[in-house]
Every structure is written in structure tokens, then in C-alpha cells.
């Protein structure tokens, strides 16, 4: 009896052991099978060219980011996706920068990336991902790997004085955070941003800063109102230029609309004149000779004006127009 009893116990133990092994094998197979069919997204995209830029910035440009999500489930899969962009080299964030190595030291050109063509929503870096704009995509049951196009916009910022040349980024990484649920329920933005699911793709952002100059402004010079010109009047104005750094510039002023020889004159509606002069220095010793080009090293140019004492033949408003010519 004792031998038979022991034999049954051994057989029972052996059977339990086999069942345990079978259970472990089945569990391992289930885990492997689930991993093979996990839902996921990945991104791709082309480089972003911001075209030609100047002191006025650039036109808004865009590129398409391709987002592909799969569905191996027998029911629809709803994804929530949030896109950010990490500027790695150069590593500026807001504004971002491109670099030109042909100058010494290397020059940086500022730009920004946006979710929308109106440039109201900047795309953040991943360290500020909680401000990212998110969108949902639903993939039908067992529909394979359909793709969605997401627009990304960029623009070179206006008001930069940098050397002309080609600028680009060395490493700009687009990162997509996403979460998904089976069925029609949409994951929240927070769920997607907190998820460990992500995909990255590197692109290059580039622009060419053209060698072009502008006359941004030329302020009027107003001598005010007087009854008699018994005393000399002094006033000044400013010409504001915008040229790439290092540009060779020359500026000339013409003789106005009412000259008498080399003498500039203002005129009123009755045909009377008042003589005046334009100078390059506050001591009024260097005259702006008419139609003579002067080399400049700075882009804010003062113009000093003087009306000497003289007789006035008639009352009225006297004026003249000077044409400024910029050569570079």
C-alpha cells in the first residue's frame, strides 16, 4: 500500500510539472505573438527649404511630413499624434538658427517653425512638448499601413543683419509622440505626450541670404515756421539702410527739384525760393555734393541741413525733394 501510494504521488507531481511547463510555453508564445502585431506609427519627410531671405525675412515655406500608422487589429485603431522638432545643431530653440561656415566667425540666421501657414502656432522642442499641437487619426481594421501628410511651415525672421550666403542646419530632428486605442475612442493629448511610443526623422532646414540692400526710410527735414530769416536755421534727418553685413555701400543725394547751379533751393507756390544746404557732419563743413557717391561703413546715415539767413520775397510753404541713391 505504501509503495502504490508513493507511486501515485510521483505520477501526480510529474503531471503537474508537465502542465506547468506547457503553461509557460503557451504564455511565452502569447507574448511573442502580441509583440509581433503591436500597433505603431513612424514618420518620414523631406528637407525644408526656406528659399531666399533678406533683411525683410523670407516667404513662408512648407514641407510635408509623412506619418504612417499600421492596423493589424480586427477593429479600427484610433491614434493621437503630437509633433515636436528638436534643433540639435545649431541648438537654438526660439528662435531657431541656421549656420554659415564660410564666414569667420560662423554666422547664424534666425528662423522659426510653425504648425500653421498663418504662423500663429510655433512648433516647440521636445522639452516643451506639453505645448505641442496634437491631432487624431483613425485607421480601419486590418488596413495595413495608410499614410497621413502633416504640413510643417517655416520662415526666416525679418530684421537680421548677417553676411550674404548659404545657411543650413546640421541636425534637426522631428519627433512624433503617439498613443492609440482600439475602437473609436480617441486618446487624450496628455496620454500621447506621456506615452513611450515615439518616432523620429532627421531633416535639413536651409536658406540663402541674398546680397541685396534696401533704403528702409529717409526722414523729412522740417525747419518749422518763421516770419523772417534773420538767423541761420539748423535741422537734421536720417537715412536708414539695410544691407547684409560686410557689403560695400555707396550713397548719393541729388540736387533736388529746384537747384541753381550747385545750390539747393526750396520753392513755394508763388515761385519764390529759399536756399539751403545738406552736410555730412554736425559742424556743417562737409557738403553732400550733388550726385556724388560716398562710401559708407554704417547703415544709419545722418543728414545735417542748414538754411542761412536771407531775405524772403513771399510768404508760403517752401519745400524740395531729394532723391537718395544706394549703390552696392
C-alpha positions as CSV (number, residue, x, y, z in Angstrom):
1,X,0.0,0.0,0.0
2,X,2.7,2.5,0.8
3,X,4.6,1.8,-2.4
4,X,1.4,2.2,-4.5
5,X,0.6,5.4,-2.7
6,X,4.0,6.8,-3.3
7,X,3.8,5.9,-7.0
8,X,0.6,7.8,-7.4
9,X,2.1,10.8,-5.8
10,X,5.0,10.8,-8.1
11,X,2.8,10.5,-11.1
12,X,0.7,13.3,-10.0
13,X,3.7,15.5,-9.4
14,X,5.0,14.7,-12.8
15,X,1.7,15.6,-14.4
16,X,1.6,18.9,-12.6
17,X,5.1,19.7,-13.7
18,X,4.3,18.9,-17.3
19,X,1.2,21.1,-17.2
20,X,3.3,23.9,-15.7
21,X,5.8,23.7,-18.5
22,X,3.1,23.7,-21.1
23,X,1.5,26.7,-19.5
24,X,4.8,28.6,-19.6
25,X,5.4,27.7,-23.2
26,X,1.9,28.9,-24.1
27,X,2.5,32.2,-22.2
28,X,5.7,32.8,-24.0
29,X,4.1,32.2,-27.3
30,X,1.3,34.6,-26.4
31,X,3.7,37.3,-25.5
32,X,5.7,36.8,-28.7
33,X,2.6,36.8,-30.8
34,X,1.3,40.1,-29.3
35,X,4.6,41.9,-29.8
36,X,4.7,41.0,-33.4
37,X,1.4,42.6,-34.1
38,X,1.7,45.7,-31.9
39,X,0.3,48.9,-33.4
40,X,2.8,51.7,-34.2
41,X,3.5,54.9,-36.2
42,X,6.6,56.2,-37.9
43,X,7.5,59.4,-39.7
44,X,9.4,60.5,-42.8
45,X,9.8,63.8,-44.6
46,X,11.9,65.8,-46.9
47,X,14.2,68.8,-46.1
48,X,12.7,72.2,-45.7
49,X,14.0,75.0,-47.9
50,X,13.0,78.5,-46.8
51,X,14.1,79.9,-50.1
52,X,15.8,83.3,-50.5
53,X,15.9,85.6,-47.5
54,X,16.8,89.3,-47.0
55,X,16.5,92.0,-44.3
56,X,12.8,91.6,-44.8
57,X,12.9,87.9,-43.9
58,X,11.6,85.2,-46.3
59,X,8.3,84.0,-47.7
60,X,6.6,81.3,-45.6
61,X,7.6,77.8,-46.9
62,X,6.4,74.3,-46.1
63,X,7.2,70.7,-46.3
64,X,5.2,67.5,-45.9
65,X,5.8,65.2,-43.0
66,X,4.6,61.7,-43.8
67,X,3.1,59.8,-40.8
68,X,2.4,56.1,-41.4
69,X,0.4,54.1,-38.8
70,X,-0.5,50.4,-39.1
71,X,-3.5,48.4,-38.0
72,X,-3.3,44.6,-37.6
73,X,-6.4,44.5,-35.4
74,X,-9.9,43.2,-36.4
75,X,-11.3,46.6,-35.2
76,X,-10.3,50.2,-36.0
77,X,-7.3,51.8,-34.3
78,X,-7.6,55.4,-33.2
79,X,-4.3,57.3,-32.8
80,X,-3.5,60.6,-31.1
81,X,-0.2,62.1,-32.5
82,X,1.8,65.2,-31.3
83,X,4.7,66.5,-33.3
84,X,7.7,68.5,-31.9
85,X,11.1,69.4,-33.5
86,X,14.4,69.4,-31.8
87,X,17.1,71.7,-33.2
88,X,20.2,69.8,-32.3
89,X,22.9,71.6,-34.3
90,X,22.7,74.6,-34.0
91,X,20.9,74.1,-30.8
92,X,18.9,77.3,-30.5
93,X,15.2,77.0,-29.7
94,X,13.2,80.2,-30.1
95,X,14.2,81.5,-32.5
96,X,16.0,78.6,-34.1
97,X,19.1,79.2,-36.2
98,X,20.9,78.1,-39.3
99,X,24.6,78.4,-39.7
100,X,27.0,79.6,-42.5
101,X,30.6,78.3,-42.1
102,X,32.1,80.3,-44.9
103,X,32.4,83.4,-42.7
104,X,34.7,83.8,-39.7
105,X,33.4,83.6,-37.2
106,X,30.5,81.4,-38.5
107,X,27.2,83.4,-38.9
108,X,23.8,82.4,-37.7
109,X,20.5,83.1,-39.4
110,X,17.3,83.1,-37.3
111,X,14.1,81.3,-38.3
112,X,11.1,79.6,-36.7
113,X,8.9,76.6,-37.5
114,X,5.1,76.6,-37.3
115,X,2.1,74.3,-37.4
116,X,0.1,76.7,-39.5
117,X,0.6,78.8,-42.6
118,X,-0.5,82.0,-40.6
119,X,2.4,81.4,-38.2
120,X,0.3,81.6,-35.1
121,X,1.5,78.3,-33.5
122,X,5.2,77.7,-33.1
123,X,6.4,74.1,-33.1
124,X,8.2,73.5,-29.7
125,X,11.2,71.4,-28.8
126,X,10.6,68.2,-27.0
127,X,11.5,69.8,-23.7
128,X,8.4,71.9,-24.1
129,X,6.2,69.1,-25.7
130,X,3.3,69.9,-23.4
131,X,2.6,72.9,-25.7
132,X,2.6,70.8,-28.8
133,X,-0.3,70.7,-31.2
134,X,-1.9,67.2,-31.5
135,X,-4.2,65.6,-34.0
136,X,-6.1,62.3,-34.2
137,X,-6.1,59.7,-37.0
138,X,-8.3,56.6,-37.3
139,X,-7.0,53.5,-39.1
140,X,-9.5,51.0,-40.3
141,X,-9.4,47.3,-39.2
142,X,-6.7,45.4,-40.9
143,X,-6.0,48.2,-43.5
144,X,-2.2,47.7,-43.4
145,X,-0.1,50.9,-43.3
146,X,-2.0,54.0,-44.5
147,X,-0.2,57.4,-44.5
148,X,-1.2,60.9,-43.5
149,X,0.5,64.1,-44.6
150,X,1.2,66.7,-41.9
151,X,2.3,70.2,-43.0
152,X,5.2,71.9,-41.3
153,X,5.8,75.6,-42.1
154,X,8.9,77.8,-41.7
155,X,10.1,81.4,-42.2
156,X,13.4,83.3,-41.8
157,X,12.8,86.2,-39.4
158,X,13.0,89.8,-40.6
159,X,15.4,92.5,-39.4
160,X,18.6,90.4,-39.5
161,X,22.0,91.9,-40.5
162,X,24.1,88.9,-41.4
163,X,26.6,88.2,-44.2
164,X,25.1,87.0,-47.5
165,X,25.5,83.3,-48.3
166,X,24.0,79.9,-47.8
167,X,22.7,78.8,-44.4
168,X,21.6,75.4,-43.1
169,X,21.0,73.3,-40.1
170,X,23.3,70.3,-39.4
171,X,20.8,68.3,-37.4
172,X,17.1,69.0,-37.0
173,X,15.1,66.1,-35.6
174,X,11.3,65.8,-36.0
175,X,9.8,63.7,-33.2
176,X,6.3,62.2,-33.1
177,X,4.7,61.2,-29.8
178,X,1.6,59.0,-30.1
179,X,-0.9,56.8,-28.2
180,X,-3.6,54.6,-29.6
181,X,-6.8,52.8,-28.6
182,X,-8.7,50.1,-30.3
183,X,-12.1,51.2,-31.4
184,X,-13.5,54.7,-31.9
185,X,-12.4,56.2,-28.6
186,X,-9.7,59.0,-29.1
187,X,-6.7,59.1,-26.7
188,X,-6.1,62.4,-25.0
189,X,-3.2,64.8,-25.8
190,X,-1.7,64.1,-22.4
191,X,-1.9,60.4,-23.0
192,X,0.0,60.7,-26.3
193,X,2.6,63.1,-24.8
194,X,3.2,60.8,-21.8
195,X,3.4,57.7,-23.9
196,X,6.7,55.8,-24.5
197,X,5.7,55.5,-28.1
198,X,7.6,57.8,-30.4
199,X,9.3,58.0,-33.8
200,X,12.0,60.4,-35.1
201,X,13.2,61.6,-38.5
202,X,16.1,64.0,-39.3
203,X,15.8,66.8,-41.9
204,X,17.8,69.8,-43.0
205,X,16.5,73.3,-43.0
206,X,18.2,75.7,-45.4
207,X,18.0,79.2,-46.8
208,X,20.1,81.6,-49.0
209,X,20.5,85.1,-47.6
210,X,20.8,87.3,-50.7
211,X,23.2,90.1,-51.2
212,X,20.6,92.8,-51.6
213,X,20.2,96.2,-50.0
214,X,17.2,98.4,-49.1
215,X,16.6,102.0,-48.2
216,X,14.3,101.4,-45.3
217,X,13.5,105.1,-44.6
218,X,14.6,108.7,-45.2
219,X,13.1,111.1,-42.7
220,X,11.8,114.5,-43.7
221,X,13.7,117.6,-42.5
222,X,11.3,120.3,-41.2
223,X,12.7,123.8,-40.5
224,X,9.4,124.9,-38.9
225,X,7.7,128.3,-39.3
226,X,9.4,131.6,-39.3
227,X,8.5,135.2,-40.2
228,X,12.0,136.4,-41.2
229,X,15.2,134.5,-42.0
230,X,17.5,136.8,-39.9
231,X,19.2,133.8,-38.3
232,X,20.6,130.6,-39.6
233,X,18.4,127.5,-39.1
234,X,19.7,124.1,-38.3
235,X,17.9,120.7,-38.6
236,X,18.8,117.1,-39.3
237,X,17.3,113.9,-40.7
238,X,18.3,110.2,-41.1
239,X,18.6,107.8,-43.9
240,X,18.2,104.2,-42.8
241,X,19.8,101.4,-44.9
242,X,19.6,97.6,-44.7
243,X,22.4,95.6,-46.3
244,X,24.0,92.3,-45.5
245,X,26.9,92.6,-43.1
246,X,30.2,93.3,-44.9
247,X,28.5,94.8,-48.0
248,X,30.3,97.6,-49.8
249,X,27.8,100.5,-50.0
250,X,27.8,103.9,-51.6
251,X,25.1,106.6,-51.2
252,X,24.5,109.8,-53.2
253,X,22.0,112.6,-53.0
254,X,20.8,114.6,-56.0
255,X,20.5,118.4,-56.2
256,X,16.7,118.4,-55.6
257,X,14.0,119.8,-57.9
258,X,14.9,123.5,-57.8
259,X,18.7,123.9,-58.0
260,X,20.5,127.0,-59.1
261,X,23.8,125.6,-60.3
262,X,25.1,123.6,-57.2
263,X,22.9,125.5,-54.8
264,X,19.9,123.5,-53.5
265,X,16.7,125.6,-53.1
266,X,13.2,125.2,-51.7
267,X,10.3,126.7,-53.6
268,X,6.8,127.9,-52.8
269,X,3.6,128.0,-54.9
270,X,4.4,131.6,-56.0
271,X,7.7,130.7,-57.5
272,X,9.9,132.2,-54.7
273,X,13.0,130.3,-53.4
274,X,14.9,129.8,-50.2
275,X,18.5,128.5,-50.3
276,X,19.6,125.6,-48.1
277,X,22.5,123.2,-47.8
278,X,22.9,119.5,-46.8
279,X,26.0,118.3,-44.9
280,X,27.6,115.0,-43.8
281,X,28.8,116.3,-40.4
282,X,27.2,118.3,-37.5
283,X,29.8,121.1,-38.0
284,X,28.4,121.7,-41.5
285,X,31.8,121.6,-43.1
286,X,31.4,118.6,-45.5
287,X,28.7,119.2,-48.1
288,X,26.7,116.4,-49.7
289,X,27.8,117.2,-53.2
290,X,25.1,116.5,-55.7
291,X,25.1,113.1,-57.5
292,X,28.4,112.2,-55.8
293,X,28.7,108.7,-54.3
294,X,30.1,108.4,-50.8
295,X,31.4,105.1,-49.4
296,X,29.8,104.1,-46.1
297,X,30.7,101.7,-43.3
298,X,27.4,102.1,-41.3
299,X,23.7,101.8,-42.2
300,X,22.3,104.7,-40.3
301,X,23.3,107.9,-42.1
302,X,22.7,111.3,-40.6
303,X,22.0,114.3,-42.9
304,X,22.5,117.7,-41.4
305,X,20.7,120.7,-43.0
306,X,21.2,124.4,-42.8
307,X,19.2,127.4,-44.0
308,X,21.4,130.5,-44.0
309,X,20.0,134.0,-43.2
310,X,18.4,135.5,-46.3
311,X,15.6,137.7,-47.5
312,X,12.2,136.2,-48.3
313,X,10.3,137.5,-51.3
314,X,6.9,136.0,-50.4
315,X,5.2,134.0,-47.7
316,X,4.1,130.4,-48.1
317,X,5.2,126.8,-47.7
318,X,8.6,126.1,-49.2
319,X,9.7,122.6,-50.0
320,X,12.1,120.5,-52.0
321,X,12.5,116.8,-52.8
322,X,15.9,115.0,-52.6
323,X,16.4,111.6,-54.3
324,X,18.7,109.2,-52.4
325,X,20.5,106.5,-54.5
326,X,22.1,103.5,-52.9
327,X,24.8,101.5,-54.8
328,X,26.3,98.2,-53.6
